[in-house]
Structures are given as structure tokens and as C-alpha cells.
Amino acid sequence: MTKANELREMSDEQVRAVWKDAAESLFKLRLQAQTEKLASPSEVRKNRKTIARCQTVLTERGKSGAAESSEAAADAV
């Protein structure tokens, strides 16, 4: 499980890679759940939380970048 602080220290590409791995794992776990062969149901929840953390970090970075660029544009005027 990846903590939010660990994700914030990673680059965007690394965060996207963690997100992609968690999404693929979640897909496989959902298939196992449908066939009733899921060994540990808690893994589904862990992967969903990891995906949410990745999306949150990427959104925060997007908003902070947009805020910085709009401030720079306002200063230029």
C-alpha cells in the first residue's frame, strides 16, 4: 500500500505507473471475485484506495500548476 506522502514525493510518471498497476490488479481481483475464487477480499479495498490516492495527488498537482500559471499571467498584465 502506498501512502499519500510517498506518492507526493514521486514524479508524475511514477504516480501514473502506480495507478496503472493498481487498476490492473483491481481488474484481476474483480474477475476473481466474480468467480468466487478471491483469496483476500481486503485487497480490492486496498487497490481502490491506492487508485484514489494517485488520482488525488495528480489532481492536486494539476490545480497547483494551473494556479501558478494564472498568477504568472496576472502579473504579466
N, C-alpha and C positions, 0 to 999 in steps of 0.2 A: 504494500500500500504506500502510495506516495503522498506526503504531506504537502499542504499548500505552500509552505515556506520553501520546501525543496523545489517545487515547481517554479516558484518565482525566481530562483537562482539559475534556472536553466534558460537556454536560448529558446526562441520561438520554435525552431525546428525540432529541438529535443522535446518540448512540450507536446508538439503535434505528433511526434513518434510515440510518446507515452499514451496519448489519446487514441491513436490508431491501434496500438497493441491492446488496450483495454476494450476498445469497441469490438475487435475481432474475438477476443476472449469472451466477451459478453454474448456475442452471437453464438459461439460454440456452446456456452453454458445454457443458453435458452433452448438450443436444439436438444441438449441432454435432458433438460427439464421436461420437454415435451414427450420424450421417450421414457421418462421416469427412471433415468439412469444417472441422475445428478448426485454426486457423492457428497458435496458440501454446498447446501443452498446459500450459505452466507457469502460465498464467492460472488454471486450475482449482485448482491448489495454492494460489496466492496468495489466491484468494477463500475457500477453505476456512479458511485461516489467519486471514483477516480476520474471518470469522464466529466462529471460536473465540475470538479476542481480544475481540470485542464481548461474547460470552456470559460470558467470564471477568470482564470489568470489571463487567458488570451483576450477576453473582453476588457479586463482592466487595462491591459497594455494598449489596446485599441483606443480606448477612451482617453487615456493619458496622452497618447500620441496626438490625438485629434485636438485635445485641449491645448497642448503646446503649440501646435501648428496654427490654431486660431488666434492664440495670444501673439505669436510672431507676426501674423498677418495684420492684427490690430495695431501693433507697434509700428509697422511699416507705413501705415496710412497716416 
